[in-house]
């Protein structure tokens, strides 16, 4: 028996929201019924570039949608500062929700929304995109095999020239991706956070952030985030006693690499041994497409996806909040509860 199509409205058709519109407009399991965005020109452009059928309602406000419109779910792709009220309202109306990351800017609000969704019997699914990336999944398999040995430390860089956000700083815009990956690969969450930053463009919104996370077992992770660096990088590495696993998103067809090697005995001056580089096979597919598929699956099965759950979202926002507190206090270590 074919599952019925899920009727969906997308709120927000900006840089990321338009990709949700594209995916759900083409998905055989979805019925895109409405797109809401305050910028009428965006709606016009989307309608023409995606060749949206005339049945899709385009509206500049939620309130102007036809009252008879039948919906099962909404996608929230608006600025994070607006998420709490929008998501709370959608849940209250009995809609399943797919929210852009971060869920909100406050862990207490995240917990409130998570509980509200459970109470209402609807799915709250957060777009932690990289947890659905084929390279991240393949990397997790490598780690599960034990080839890295004992974890030593991790590092990542996420830098580029723009797009510069005006609602949040580089930390809140960029760090969640790498934190989510490290948590997933390590199988644990950090216990302390430190951050230092530098601001050039907008007072109060650092363009450069160095974030340090301390995990159990003494594992340290450092993340470099910047909006004002033309050296574009999307690179993350986890170092173990048996080698280093590297996810470099800009490496096209070979984004995941295992560099094997270890340090030999002190008696012979710590020679490098077992050196080899191995490209790890990665499945094809667009991460956001997987996100959209999984969202529809959670609705049909009424089973939350751990990678997108409200609990996972709350943990990530707790970590960002601790990093932000450290940033505001000159880089002191802040415990993560």
Secondary structure by P-SEA (a helix, b strand, c coil): ccccbbbbccccccccaaaaaaaaaacccccccccccccaaaaaaaaaaacccccbbbbcccccccccccccbbbbcccccccaaaaaaaaaabbbbbbcccccccaaaaaaaaaaaaaacbbbbccccccccaaaaaaaaaaaacccccccbbbbbbbcccccccccccccccaaaaaaaaaaaacccccccccccccccccccccbbbbbbbcccbbbbbbbbbcccccccbbbbbbcccbbbbbbcccccccbbbbbbbbccccccccccccbbbbbbbbbccaaaaaaaaaaaaaaaccccccccaaaaaaaaaaaaaaaaaaaacccccccc
